[in-house]
Amino acid sequence: MAADRAVQRRAADRGCRHDGRRGRVIDLSLNEVETLSAKSARGAGFSWGLAEDIGRAARRIAVEGDNWGLAMLSLAEHAQSFEPPNAARAARWRSGKIDAATGGPLCPIRTAALLLDEPLPASAMPLTILDVGLPVWLDAMLRRSAMRVARPAGLATRADVLIEHRAETEQSATGRRGAIDDRTLAALNSFAARTYVPESERSRVRGAGGGRVDDE
């Protein structure tokens, strides 16, 4: 938990400001946004590899606005309810067939990882993917690829998304800080703290911070 306390100490050292809507607001550096988000994602059950991808995506969201903290908390809280894309569904996407939803919201992180590992052929785009959970994350994960979400749905809980070809890939996210209210910061730190659970029989079997999302 030392790293999370360090983030809190640095936030306190630099001071806070007050937002009429959100109350006490803290400005984190983009590196802090990325680190905290990666640890929170791991604490929510994502593998370390996906958690690091989530951290980089959170950085991109933070560059564009002040909703990265809420987006990250929603992802952590809903991680266990998302469905990964199955092989049959992915095959439909690649062949350009109409998507078929499976019932639960599709995991935006695993969907993005699949699309990045196995990019859609040009003949399959534009492609509508149905019932994506927290599509802001699918949008952020695809930013540095040749694909993009045509009409980002903001912080929608779930939505159908249109994937289309991107003419130019985006550069690394730089240039501003990530604002977060103190309650959201505390909630994310609680997820991040799960990565520091002392070893036990359960943690040896599942991995500290592990969960169903991490099982493959």
GROMACS elastic network, one bead per residue, 0.5 to 0.9 nm:
[ bonds ]
;  ai    aj funct       b0    kb
    1     4     6  0.53532   500
    1     5     6  0.63182   500
    1     6     6  0.86657   500
    1   189     6  0.86751   500
    1   192     6  0.79229   500
    1   193     6  0.55752   500
    1   194     6  0.86325   500
    1   195     6  0.82479   500
    1   196     6  0.60870   500
    1   197     6  0.89474   500
    2     5     6  0.50983   500
    2     6     6  0.61300   500
    2     7     6  0.87936   500
    3     7     6  0.64602   500
    3     8     6  0.88179   500
    3    36     6  0.88621   500
    4     7     6  0.51134   500
    4     8     6  0.63977   500
    4     9     6  0.86707   500
    4    36     6  0.74638   500
    4   189     6  0.62532   500
    4   192     6  0.73631   500
    4   193     6  0.74009   500
    5     9     6  0.60640   500
    5    10     6  0.85723   500
    5   189     6  0.85928   500
    6    10     6  0.61043   500
    6    11     6  0.84698   500
    7    10     6  0.52132   500
    7    11     6  0.61373   500
    7    12     6  0.86389   500
    7    28     6  0.82121   500
    7    32     6  0.70673   500
    7    36     6  0.82173   500
    8    11     6  0.50622   500
    8    12     6  0.62030   500
    8    13     6  0.86094   500
    8   185     6  0.86175   500
    8   186     6  0.89040   500
    9    12     6  0.50674   500
    9    13     6  0.60708   500
    9    14     6  0.87217   500
   10    14     6  0.62677   500
   10    15     6  0.85918   500
   10    28     6  0.84878   500
   11    14     6  0.54364   500
   11    15     6  0.62867   500
   11    16     6  0.73850   500
   11    26     6  0.62992   500
   11    27     6  0.69847   500
   11    28     6  0.67710   500
   12    15     6  0.51178   500
   12    16     6  0.70215   500
   12    26     6  0.82072   500
   13    16     6  0.87934   500
   14    26     6  0.85981   500
   14    27     6  0.82538   500
   15    26     6  0.73077   500
   15    27     6  0.84331   500
   16    24     6  0.66134   500
   16    25     6  0.57639   500
   16    26     6  0.50166   500
   16    27     6  0.72373   500
   17    23     6  0.82578   500
   17    24     6  0.59008   500
   17    25     6  0.52953   500
   17    26     6  0.65981   500
   17    27     6  0.84777   500
   18    21     6  0.86836   500
   18    22     6  0.75867   500
   18    23     6  0.52144   500
   18    25     6  0.55973   500
   18    26     6  0.86053   500
   18   181     6  0.89278   500
   19    22     6  0.52469   500
   19    24     6  0.62839   500
   19    25     6  0.64497   500
   19   181     6  0.86878   500
   20    23     6  0.57163   500
   20    24     6  0.86765   500
   22    25     6  0.70431   500
   22   180     6  0.87815   500
   22   181     6  0.62975   500
   22   182     6  0.89727   500
   23   181     6  0.68297   500
   23   182     6  0.81939   500
   24   180     6  0.85294   500
   24   181     6  0.56117   500
   24   182     6  0.59958   500
   24   183     6  0.84778   500
   25   179     6  0.64276   500
   25   180     6  0.54846   500
   25   182     6  0.60572   500
   26   178     6  0.81835   500
   26   179     6  0.55932   500
   26   180     6  0.53615   500
   26   181     6  0.59418   500
   26   182     6  0.66450   500
   26   185     6  0.85497   500
   27   177     6  0.60448   500
   27   178     6  0.55075   500
   27   180     6  0.64387   500
   27   181     6  0.87146   500
   28    31     6  0.79914   500
   28    32     6  0.58603   500
   28    33     6  0.63039   500
   28   177     6  0.56667   500
   28   178     6  0.50379   500
   28   179     6  0.61978   500
   28   180     6  0.75887   500
   29    32     6  0.51263   500
   29    33     6  0.63050   500
   29    34     6  0.87455   500
   29   176     6  0.75828   500
   29   178     6  0.60982   500
   29   179     6  0.87805   500
   30    34     6  0.61835   500
   30    35     6  0.85982   500
   30    58     6  0.89360   500
   30    59     6  0.59068   500
   30    60     6  0.88793   500
   30    62     6  0.74503   500
   30    63     6  0.79261   500
   30   173     6  0.86094   500
   30   174     6  0.75942   500
   30   175     6  0.85007   500
   30   176     6  0.71452   500
   30   177     6  0.55542   500
   30   178     6  0.60759   500
   31    34     6  0.51432   500
   31    35     6  0.61572   500
   31    36     6  0.85567   500
   31    59     6  0.77376   500
   32    35     6  0.50945   500
   32    36     6  0.59105   500
   32    37     6  0.82531   500
   32    59     6  0.89792   500
   32   178     6  0.84556   500
   33    36     6  0.54140   500
   33    37     6  0.59755   500
   33    38     6  0.85073   500
   33    55     6  0.72449   500
   33    56     6  0.87191   500
   33    58     6  0.69012   500
   33    59     6  0.60620   500
   33    62     6  0.76763   500
   33    68     6  0.85228   500
   33    69     6  0.85647   500
   33   177     6  0.83919   500
   33   178     6  0.64483   500
   34    37     6  0.52516   500
   34    38     6  0.61014   500
   34    39     6  0.86943   500
   34    52     6  0.80133   500
   34    54     6  0.79565   500
   34    56     6  0.56900   500
   34    57     6  0.79647   500
   34    58     6  0.62198   500
   34    59     6  0.54706   500
   35    38     6  0.52473   500
   35    39     6  0.63085   500
   35    40     6  0.85778   500
   35    52     6  0.81896   500
   35    55     6  0.62540   500
   35    56     6  0.86769   500
   36    39     6  0.52524   500
   36    40     6  0.60097   500
   36    41     6  0.85142   500
   36    55     6  0.74159   500
   36   188     6  0.74502   500
   36   189     6  0.73927   500
   36   192     6  0.69352   500
   37    40     6  0.50098   500
   37    41     6  0.60056   500
   37    42     6  0.85262   500
   37    51     6  0.76391   500
   37    52     6  0.82385   500
   37    54     6  0.67675   500
   37    56     6  0.83788   500
   37    57     6  0.89957   500
   37    58     6  0.65993   500
   37    59     6  0.85334   500
   37    69     6  0.85121   500
   37    72     6  0.66475   500
   37    73     6  0.88989   500
   37   188     6  0.76347   500
   37   192     6  0.80215   500
   38    41     6  0.51548   500
   38    42     6  0.62418   500
   38    43     6  0.86015   500
   38    48     6  0.77909   500
   38    50     6  0.83284   500
   38    52     6  0.50996   500
   38    53     6  0.75479   500
   38    54     6  0.59488   500
   38    56     6  0.79844   500
   38    58     6  0.85681   500
   38   192     6  0.81427   500
   39    42     6  0.50360   500
   39    43     6  0.60600   500
   39    44     6  0.85544   500
   39    48     6  0.83694   500
   39    51     6  0.69167   500
   39    52     6  0.81803   500
   39    55     6  0.80693   500
   39   188     6  0.86986   500
   39   189     6  0.84499   500
   39   191     6  0.74927   500
   39   193     6  0.79531   500
   39   194     6  0.85682   500
   39   195     6  0.69422   500
   40    44     6  0.61557   500
   40    45     6  0.88061   500
   40    51     6  0.79584   500
   40    55     6  0.88890   500
   40    72     6  0.80217   500
   40    73     6  0.83016   500
   40    76     6  0.68563   500
   40   188     6  0.57580   500
   40   189     6  0.68416   500
   40   190     6  0.77972   500
   40   193     6  0.77884   500
   40   194     6  0.81700   500
   40   195     6  0.82408   500
   41    45     6  0.65366   500
   41    46     6  0.57178   500
   41    47     6  0.81981   500
   41    48     6  0.82864   500
   41    50     6  0.81187   500
   41    51     6  0.51378   500
   41    52     6  0.83079   500
   41    54     6  0.70095   500
   41    55     6  0.79403   500
   41    72     6  0.79774   500
   41    75     6  0.77747   500
   41    76     6  0.59473   500
   41    79     6  0.85051   500
   41   188     6  0.89246   500
   41   191     6  0.74848   500
   41   192     6  0.74042   500
   42    45     6  0.51887   500
   42    47     6  0.60286   500
   42    48     6  0.59468   500
   42    49     6  0.89855   500
   42    50     6  0.81460   500
   42    51     6  0.54175   500
   42    52     6  0.85269   500
   42    76     6  0.88145   500
   42   191     6  0.79908   500
   42   192     6  0.71320   500
   42   194     6  0.81383   500
   42   195     6  0.67860   500
   42   208     6  0.89245   500
   42   209     6  0.61357   500
   42   210     6  0.72840   500
   42   214     6  0.86683   500
   43    46     6  0.72835   500
   43    51     6  0.89887   500
   43    76     6  0.79916   500
   43   190     6  0.83762   500
   43   192     6  0.51452   500
   43   193     6  0.69619   500
   43   195     6  0.53694   500
   43   196     6  0.88716   500
   43   208     6  0.79757   500
   43   210     6  0.69915   500
   43   211     6  0.87098   500
   44    75     6  0.83951   500
   44    76     6  0.51269   500
   44    77     6  0.72612   500
   44    78     6  0.87108   500
   44    79     6  0.65038   500
   44    80     6  0.79544   500
   44   191     6  0.61131   500
   44   192     6  0.79898   500
   44   194     6  0.80264   500
   44   209     6  0.67286   500
   44   210     6  0.74448   500
   44   211     6  0.74093   500
   44   213     6  0.81826   500
   45    48     6  0.89906   500
   45    51     6  0.87982   500
   45    76     6  0.82047   500
   45    79     6  0.72391   500
   45    80     6  0.77005   500
   45   209     6  0.58063   500
   45   212     6  0.66648   500
   45   213     6  0.53407   500
   45   214     6  0.54409   500
   45   215     6  0.87363   500
   46    49     6  0.80280   500
   46    50     6  0.60842   500
   46    51     6  0.57964   500
   46    79     6  0.79027   500
   46   209     6  0.83387   500
   46   210     6  0.70417   500
   46   211     6  0.74767   500
   46   212     6  0.83998   500
   46   213     6  0.55197   500
   46   215     6  0.86080   500
   47    50     6  0.53470   500
   47    51     6  0.59469   500
   47    52     6  0.86178   500
   47   210     6  0.75137   500
   47   213     6  0.77574   500
   47   214     6  0.50501   500
   47   215     6  0.82778   500
   48    52     6  0.61016   500
   48    53     6  0.86298   500
   48   214     6  0.87866   500
   49    52     6  0.53525   500
   49    53     6  0.65548   500
   49    54     6  0.88157   500
   50    54     6  0.61521   500
   50    55     6  0.86392   500
   50   109     6  0.74022   500
   50   110     6  0.80362   500
   50   113     6  0.80307   500
   51    55     6  0.62151   500
   51    56     6  0.88013   500
   52    56     6  0.64644   500
   52    57     6  0.86865   500
   53    56     6  0.52571   500
   53    57     6  0.62474   500
   53    58     6  0.86503   500
   53   109     6  0.84499   500
   53   113     6  0.87831   500
   53   141     6  0.74153   500
   54    58     6  0.60173   500
   54    59     6  0.85656   500
   54    72     6  0.86717   500
   54   109     6  0.75178   500
   54   137     6  0.80128   500
   54   140     6  0.88255   500
   54   141     6  0.74992   500
   55    58     6  0.50926   500
   55    59     6  0.63570   500
   55    60     6  0.89156   500
   56    59     6  0.50960   500
   56    60     6  0.66156   500
   56    61     6  0.89523   500
   56   140     6  0.87017   500
   56   141     6  0.80807   500
   56   173     6  0.86218   500
   57    60     6  0.51141   500
   57    61     6  0.64130   500
   57    62     6  0.87125   500
   57   137     6  0.70612   500
   57   138     6  0.89794   500
   57   139     6  0.88107   500
   57   140     6  0.51643   500
   57   141     6  0.54107   500
   57   142     6  0.86954   500
   57   143     6  0.83773   500
   58    61     6  0.50150   500
   58    62     6  0.61124   500
   58    63     6  0.86674   500
   58    68     6  0.60760   500
   58    69     6  0.83033   500
   58    71     6  0.81637   500
   58    72     6  0.70996   500
   58   137     6  0.81003   500
   58   140     6  0.75046   500
   58   141     6  0.88473   500
   59    62     6  0.50795   500
   59    63     6  0.63283   500
   59    64     6  0.89926   500
   59    68     6  0.78761   500
   59   140     6  0.89875   500
   59   173     6  0.66917   500
   59   174     6  0.84457   500
   59   178     6  0.79528   500
   60    63     6  0.52346   500
   60    64     6  0.67825   500
   60    68     6  0.86460   500
   60   140     6  0.64494   500
   60   141     6  0.87067   500
   60   143     6  0.83449   500
   60   172     6  0.80295   500
   60   173     6  0.54123   500
   60   174     6  0.82455   500
   61    64     6  0.54348   500
   61    65     6  0.65253   500
   61    66     6  0.80975   500
   61    67     6  0.73870   500
   61    68     6  0.54834   500
   61    71     6  0.85384   500
   61   136     6  0.83319   500
   61   137     6  0.85374   500
   61   140     6  0.66026   500
   61   173     6  0.88418   500
   61   178     6  0.88770   500
   62    65     6  0.53737   500
   62    66     6  0.60867   500
   62    67     6  0.69429   500
   62    68     6  0.51020   500
   62    69     6  0.81417   500
   62   173     6  0.88106   500
   62   176     6  0.80485   500
   62   177     6  0.71723   500
   62   178     6  0.51245   500
   62   179     6  0.76484   500
   63    66     6  0.81776   500
   63    68     6  0.87596   500
   63   173     6  0.64298   500
   63   174     6  0.68231   500
   63   175     6  0.70751   500
   63   176     6  0.59492   500
   63   177     6  0.70270   500
   63   178     6  0.69921   500
   64    67     6  0.86712   500
   64    68     6  0.88233   500
   64   176     6  0.87876   500
   65    68     6  0.71530   500
   65   178     6  0.78837   500
   65   179     6  0.83238   500
   66    69     6  0.74508   500
   66    70     6  0.86671   500
   66   178     6  0.65720   500
   66   179     6  0.55288   500
   66   180     6  0.69868   500
   67    70     6  0.54690   500
   67    71     6  0.61341   500
   67    72     6  0.86139   500
   67   155     6  0.81185   500
   67   178     6  0.87706   500
   67   179     6  0.80211   500
   67   180     6  0.78016   500
   68    72     6  0.59970   500
   68    73     6  0.85321   500
   68   178     6  0.74269   500
   68   179     6  0.80267   500
   68   180     6  0.76977   500
   69    72     6  0.51087   500
   69    73     6  0.61181   500
   69    74     6  0.85475   500
   69   178     6  0.82953   500
   69   179     6  0.77678   500
   69   180     6  0.56742   500
   69   181     6  0.78971   500
   69   184     6  0.63844   500
   69   185     6  0.72608   500
   69   188     6  0.80865   500
   70    73     6  0.50768   500
   70    74     6  0.60438   500
   70    75     6  0.85289   500
   70   155     6  0.83320   500
   70   180     6  0.82107   500
   70   184     6  0.68805   500
   71    74     6  0.52187   500
   71    75     6  0.62509   500
   71    76     6  0.87531   500
   71   134     6  0.79050   500
   71   136     6  0.77009   500
   71   137     6  0.80160   500
   71   155     6  0.66164   500
   72    75     6  0.50990   500
   72    76     6  0.62371   500
   72    77     6  0.86170   500
   72   137     6  0.89211   500
   72   188     6  0.77840   500
   73    76     6  0.51038   500
   73    77     6  0.60601   500
   73    78     6  0.85393   500
   73   184     6  0.71017   500
   73   185     6  0.88691   500
   73   187     6  0.72940   500
   73   188     6  0.62588   500
   73   191     6  0.89248   500
   74    77     6  0.51289   500
   74    78     6  0.60292   500
   74    79     6  0.82496   500
   74   134     6  0.78760   500
   74   155     6  0.89521   500
   74   157     6  0.83308   500
   75    78     6  0.53172   500
   75    79     6  0.56679   500
   75   133     6  0.88194   500
   75   134     6  0.71748   500
   75   137     6  0.83884   500
   76    79     6  0.53039   500
   76    80     6  0.83507   500
   76   188     6  0.81105   500
   76   191     6  0.75204   500
   77    80     6  0.76543   500
   77    81     6  0.87656   500
   78    81     6  0.54499   500
   78    82     6  0.68571   500
   78   133     6  0.86957   500
   79    82     6  0.58304   500
   79   107     6  0.78145   500
   79   212     6  0.88986   500
   79   213     6  0.67512   500
   80    83     6  0.83622   500
   80   211     6  0.78683   500
   80   212     6  0.65252   500
   80   213     6  0.59679   500
   81   104     6  0.75284   500
   81   105     6  0.75332   500
   81   106     6  0.89535   500
   81   107     6  0.84112   500
   81   213     6  0.87632   500
   82   104     6  0.65855   500
   82   105     6  0.54244   500
   82   106     6  0.54822   500
   82   108     6  0.82104   500
   82   132     6  0.88677   500
   82   133     6  0.69215   500
   82   213     6  0.81809   500
   83    86     6  0.85539   500
   83   102     6  0.84831   500
   83   103     6  0.87593   500
   83   104     6  0.61447   500
   83   105     6  0.60966   500
   83   107     6  0.53323   500
   83   110     6  0.87679   500
   83   133     6  0.89226   500
   83   213     6  0.88492   500
   84   105     6  0.88688   500
   84   106     6  0.60112   500
   84   107     6  0.53526   500
   84   108     6  0.83919   500
   84   109     6  0.86506   500
   84   110     6  0.59723   500
   84   111     6  0.68771   500
   84   213     6  0.86450   500
   85    88     6  0.83710   500
   85    89     6  0.64135   500
   85    90     6  0.65495   500
   85   106     6  0.66355   500
   85   107     6  0.73015   500
   85   110     6  0.70856   500
   85   111     6  0.60697   500
   85   114     6  0.81122   500
   86    89     6  0.54320   500
   86    90     6  0.62777   500
   86    91     6  0.87147   500
   87    90     6  0.51151   500
   87    91     6  0.61257   500
   87    92     6  0.87358   500
   88    91     6  0.51211   500
   88    92     6  0.64544   500
   88    93     6  0.89303   500
   89    92     6  0.51363   500
   89    93     6  0.65282   500
   89    94     6  0.89370   500
   89    99     6  0.70310   500
   89   100     6  0.71661   500
   89   101     6  0.84881   500
   89   102     6  0.89187   500
   90    93     6  0.50941   500
   90    94     6  0.63869   500
   90    95     6  0.87283   500
   90    99     6  0.89196   500
   90   111     6  0.89718   500
   90   114     6  0.82740   500
   90   115     6  0.87877   500
   91    94     6  0.52017   500
   91    95     6  0.62091   500
   91    96     6  0.86276   500
   91    97     6  0.85818   500
   92    95     6  0.52111   500
   92    96     6  0.61743   500
   92    97     6  0.50486   500
   92    98     6  0.69838   500
   92    99     6  0.65358   500
   92   100     6  0.85200   500
   93    96     6  0.51995   500
   93    97     6  0.60228   500
   93    98     6  0.74307   500
   93    99     6  0.66814   500
   93   120     6  0.74204   500
   93   124     6  0.67947   500
   93   125     6  0.88936   500
   93   127     6  0.71208   500
   93   128     6  0.86380   500
   93   129     6  0.80964   500
   94    97     6  0.77182   500
   94   118     6  0.89174   500
   94   119     6  0.83663   500
   94   120     6  0.55621   500
   94   121     6  0.65637   500
   94   123     6  0.84947   500
   94   124     6  0.59120   500
   94   125     6  0.89339   500
   95   120     6  0.87137   500
   95   121     6  0.83301   500
   95   123     6  0.80546   500
   95   124     6  0.61506   500
   96    99     6  0.85574   500
   96   120     6  0.88946   500
   96   121     6  0.87329   500
   96   123     6  0.69485   500
   96   125     6  0.71858   500
   96   126     6  0.86329   500
   96   127     6  0.70521   500
   97   124     6  0.78997   500
   97   127     6  0.85916   500
   98   127     6  0.80453   500
   98   128     6  0.75229   500
   98   129     6  0.84358   500
   99   127     6  0.83162   500
   99   128     6  0.68556   500
   99   129     6  0.59443   500
   99   130     6  0.64732   500
  100   129     6  0.81964   500
  100   130     6  0.69635   500
  101   104     6  0.78573   500
  101   105     6  0.83231   500
  101   106     6  0.83069   500
  101   129     6  0.82107   500
  101   130     6  0.57266   500
  101   131     6  0.65378   500
  102   105     6  0.80882   500
  102   106     6  0.83405   500
  102   131     6  0.87530   500
  103   106     6  0.87107   500
  103   131     6  0.83876   500
  104   131     6  0.77249   500
  104   132     6  0.88967   500
  104   133     6  0.86204   500
  105   108     6  0.87324   500
  105   130     6  0.85562   500
  105   131     6  0.53606   500
  105   132     6  0.53784   500
  105   134     6  0.86335   500
  105   157     6  0.89634   500
  105   158     6  0.66260   500
  105   159     6  0.86160   500
  106   109     6  0.88943   500
  106   110     6  0.84108   500
  106   111     6  0.73409   500
  106   130     6  0.80337   500
  106   131     6  0.61485   500
  106   133     6  0.53451   500
  106   134     6  0.88087   500
  106   158     6  0.84443   500
  107   110     6  0.55920   500
  107   111     6  0.60037   500
  107   112     6  0.85454   500
  107   132     6  0.65296   500
  107   133     6  0.57827   500
  107   134     6  0.80510   500
  107   135     6  0.88481   500
  107   138     6  0.86746   500
  108   111     6  0.50977   500
  108   112     6  0.60295   500
  108   113     6  0.85581   500
  108   132     6  0.61530   500
  108   133     6  0.59056   500
  108   134     6  0.65624   500
  108   135     6  0.61041   500
  108   136     6  0.81907   500
  108   137     6  0.58630   500
  108   139     6  0.85949   500
  108   141     6  0.85567   500
  109   112     6  0.51841   500
  109   113     6  0.61512   500
  109   114     6  0.86228   500
  109   137     6  0.66426   500
  109   138     6  0.62875   500
  109   141     6  0.73651   500
  110   114     6  0.60891   500
  110   115     6  0.85825   500
  110   138     6  0.88711   500
  111   114     6  0.51730   500
  111   115     6  0.62629   500
  111   116     6  0.86309   500
  111   132     6  0.86667   500
  111   138     6  0.72828   500
  112   115     6  0.50750   500
  112   116     6  0.60418   500
  112   117     6  0.85109   500
  112   137     6  0.83506   500
  112   138     6  0.56077   500
  112   139     6  0.83739   500
  112   141     6  0.61037   500
  112   142     6  0.64997   500
  113   116     6  0.51271   500
  113   117     6  0.60733   500
  113   118     6  0.84406   500
  113   141     6  0.79646   500
  113   142     6  0.87811   500
  114   117     6  0.51736   500
  114   118     6  0.59177   500
  114   119     6  0.77860   500
  115   118     6  0.51161   500
  115   120     6  0.66476   500
  115   142     6  0.83816   500
  115   147     6  0.87204   500
  116   119     6  0.54149   500
  116   120     6  0.86232   500
  116   141     6  0.87397   500
  116   142     6  0.74214   500
  116   145     6  0.72619   500
  116   147     6  0.87735   500
  118   121     6  0.89947   500
  119   145     6  0.89549   500
  119   146     6  0.84635   500
  119   147     6  0.82581   500
  120   123     6  0.80390   500
  120   124     6  0.62408   500
  120   125     6  0.72356   500
  120   127     6  0.89901   500
  120   147     6  0.84686   500
  121   124     6  0.54894   500
  121   125     6  0.71798   500
  122   125     6  0.55349   500
  122   126     6  0.82193   500
  122   164     6  0.89667   500
  122   165     6  0.75706   500
  123   126     6  0.82297   500
  124   127     6  0.62675   500
  125   128     6  0.85126   500
  125   162     6  0.88538   500
  125   163     6  0.67857   500
  125   164     6  0.55170   500
  125   165     6  0.67962   500
  126   150     6  0.89296   500
  126   162     6  0.65747   500
  126   163     6  0.54770   500
  126   165     6  0.70780   500
  127   161     6  0.82048   500
  127   162     6  0.55889   500
  127   163     6  0.50948   500
  127   164     6  0.66002   500
  128   160     6  0.67989   500
  128   161     6  0.55642   500
  128   163     6  0.61937   500
  128   164     6  0.88728   500
  129   132     6  0.70080   500
  129   159     6  0.88652   500
  129   160     6  0.57397   500
  129   161     6  0.53609   500
  129   162     6  0.63715   500
  129   163     6  0.74897   500
  130   159     6  0.69256   500
  130   161     6  0.64983   500
  130   162     6  0.87787   500
  131   135     6  0.88971   500
  131   158     6  0.57933   500
  131   161     6  0.77582   500
  132   135     6  0.57255   500
  132   138     6  0.82656   500
  132   157     6  0.84263   500
  132   158     6  0.52983   500
  132   159     6  0.53750   500
  132   160     6  0.59584   500
  132   161     6  0.70518   500
  133   136     6  0.86530   500
  133   137     6  0.85945   500
  133   138     6  0.87733   500
  133   156     6  0.80614   500
  133   157     6  0.58075   500
  133   159     6  0.66947   500
  133   160     6  0.89123   500
  134   137     6  0.61311   500
  134   138     6  0.76294   500
  134   153     6  0.84323   500
  134   154     6  0.83945   500
  134   155     6  0.65032   500
  134   156     6  0.58872   500
  134   158     6  0.52832   500
  134   159     6  0.75492   500
  135   138     6  0.50463   500
  135   139     6  0.62976   500
  135   140     6  0.86229   500
  135   149     6  0.86090   500
  135   152     6  0.71971   500
  135   153     6  0.64945   500
  135   154     6  0.75257   500
  135   155     6  0.75132   500
  135   156     6  0.69872   500
  135   157     6  0.75578   500
  135   158     6  0.65275   500
  135   159     6  0.66964   500
  135   160     6  0.82476   500
  135   161     6  0.73390   500
  136   139     6  0.51328   500
  136   140     6  0.62011   500
  136   141     6  0.86599   500
  136   149     6  0.89473   500
  136   152     6  0.65143   500
  136   153     6  0.65002   500
  136   154     6  0.57034   500
  136   155     6  0.61456   500
  136   156     6  0.76119   500
  137   141     6  0.59703   500
  137   142     6  0.85182   500
  138   141     6  0.52133   500
  138   142     6  0.62606   500
  138   143     6  0.87822   500
  138   148     6  0.86250   500
  138   149     6  0.75643   500
  139   142     6  0.54287   500
  139   143     6  0.64208   500
  139   148     6  0.63171   500
  139   149     6  0.53486   500
  139   150     6  0.87472   500
  139   152     6  0.66605   500
  139   153     6  0.89880   500
  140   143     6  0.53515   500
  140   144     6  0.85019   500
  140   148     6  0.87070   500
  140   149     6  0.88551   500
  141   144     6  0.74784   500
  141   145     6  0.84352   500
  142   145     6  0.53732   500
  142   146     6  0.77708   500
  142   147     6  0.61040   500
  142   148     6  0.57816   500
  142   149     6  0.77893   500
  143   146     6  0.80015   500
  143   147     6  0.73603   500
  143   148     6  0.63612   500
  143   149     6  0.87132   500
  143   166     6  0.89520   500
  143   169     6  0.67825   500
  143   170     6  0.60292   500
  143   171     6  0.86508   500
  144   147     6  0.81354   500
  144   148     6  0.87857   500
  144   168     6  0.86811   500
  144   170     6  0.50821   500
  144   171     6  0.69386   500
  144   172     6  0.80313   500
  145   148     6  0.74842   500
  145   166     6  0.76284   500
  145   168     6  0.83796   500
  145   169     6  0.56265   500
  145   170     6  0.77448   500
  146   164     6  0.85646   500
  146   165     6  0.58608   500
  146   167     6  0.68814   500
  146   168     6  0.68893   500
  146   169     6  0.59943   500
  147   163     6  0.65354   500
  147   164     6  0.56770   500
  147   166     6  0.50020   500
  147   167     6  0.84950   500
  147   169     6  0.83438   500
  148   151     6  0.88986   500
  148   162     6  0.82506   500
  148   163     6  0.55988   500
  148   164     6  0.56066   500
  148   165     6  0.63491   500
  148   166     6  0.58444   500
  149   152     6  0.58574   500
  149   161     6  0.65081   500
  149   162     6  0.56507   500
  149   164     6  0.64717   500
  149   165     6  0.88791   500
  150   161     6  0.74984   500
  150   162     6  0.55263   500
  150   163     6  0.59975   500
  150   164     6  0.61971   500
  150   165     6  0.88554   500
  151   161     6  0.72320   500
  151   162     6  0.69546   500
  151   163     6  0.88056   500
  152   155     6  0.89383   500
  152   161     6  0.76026   500
  152   162     6  0.87524   500
  153   156     6  0.57203   500
  153   157     6  0.89896   500
  153   158     6  0.86132   500
  153   159     6  0.71844   500
  153   160     6  0.88678   500
  153   161     6  0.80454   500
  155   158     6  0.86498   500
  156   159     6  0.67461   500
  166   169     6  0.68005   500
  170   173     6  0.83887   500
  171   174     6  0.87575   500
  173   176     6  0.88992   500
  174   177     6  0.87850   500
  180   183     6  0.84263   500
  180   184     6  0.66989   500
  180   185     6  0.64220   500
  181   184     6  0.55606   500
  181   185     6  0.62603   500
  181   186     6  0.87914   500
  182   186     6  0.61185   500
  182   187     6  0.86460   500
  183   186     6  0.51233   500
  183   187     6  0.62933   500
  183   188     6  0.87406   500
  184   187     6  0.50498   500
  184   188     6  0.62191   500
  184   189     6  0.85628   500
  185   188     6  0.51857   500
  185   189     6  0.61288   500
  185   190     6  0.86736   500
  186   189     6  0.50557   500
  186   190     6  0.63094   500
  186   191     6  0.89586   500
  187   190     6  0.51431   500
  187   191     6  0.67174   500
  187   192     6  0.88455   500
  188   191     6  0.51808   500
  188   192     6  0.62088   500
  188   193     6  0.85881   500
  189   193     6  0.59620   500
  189   194     6  0.88473   500
  190   193     6  0.51163   500
  190   194     6  0.69463   500
  191   194     6  0.55693   500
  191   195     6  0.78286   500
  191   209     6  0.85205   500
  192   195     6  0.58375   500
  192   196     6  0.78576   500
  192   209     6  0.85241   500
  193   196     6  0.54850   500
  193   197     6  0.71761   500
  193   209     6  0.85944   500
  194   197     6  0.53899   500
  194   208     6  0.68962   500
  194   209     6  0.51240   500
  194   210     6  0.88296   500
  195   198     6  0.89277   500
  195   207     6  0.89601   500
  195   208     6  0.55750   500
  195   210     6  0.84468   500
  196   199     6  0.87216   500
  196   208     6  0.70615   500
  196   209     6  0.78385   500
  197   200     6  0.84738   500
  197   203     6  0.78646   500
  197   208     6  0.60369   500
  197   209     6  0.73700   500
  198   203     6  0.78904   500
  198   208     6  0.78674   500
  199   202     6  0.78672   500
  199   203     6  0.55766   500
  199   204     6  0.65017   500
  199   207     6  0.86235   500
  199   208     6  0.72383   500
  200   203     6  0.50892   500
  200   204     6  0.60390   500
  200   205     6  0.85840   500
  200   208     6  0.88402   500
  201   204     6  0.51745   500
  201   205     6  0.63631   500
  201   206     6  0.87284   500
  202   205     6  0.52343   500
  202   206     6  0.60808   500
  202   207     6  0.76633   500
  202   208     6  0.83226   500
  203   206     6  0.51120   500
  203   209     6  0.77327   500
  203   210     6  0.77932   500
  204   207     6  0.54550   500
  204   208     6  0.73576   500
  205   208     6  0.88395   500
  206   209     6  0.79726   500
  206   210     6  0.55443   500
  206   211     6  0.69044   500
  206   215     6  0.87717   500
  207   210     6  0.50261   500
  207   211     6  0.81491   500
  208   211     6  0.88576   500
  210   213     6  0.77601   500
  210   214     6  0.60494   500
  210   215     6  0.81045   500
  211   214     6  0.55442   500
  211   215     6  0.68542   500
  212   215     6  0.52727   500
  212   216     6  0.85647   500
  213   216     6  0.80265   500
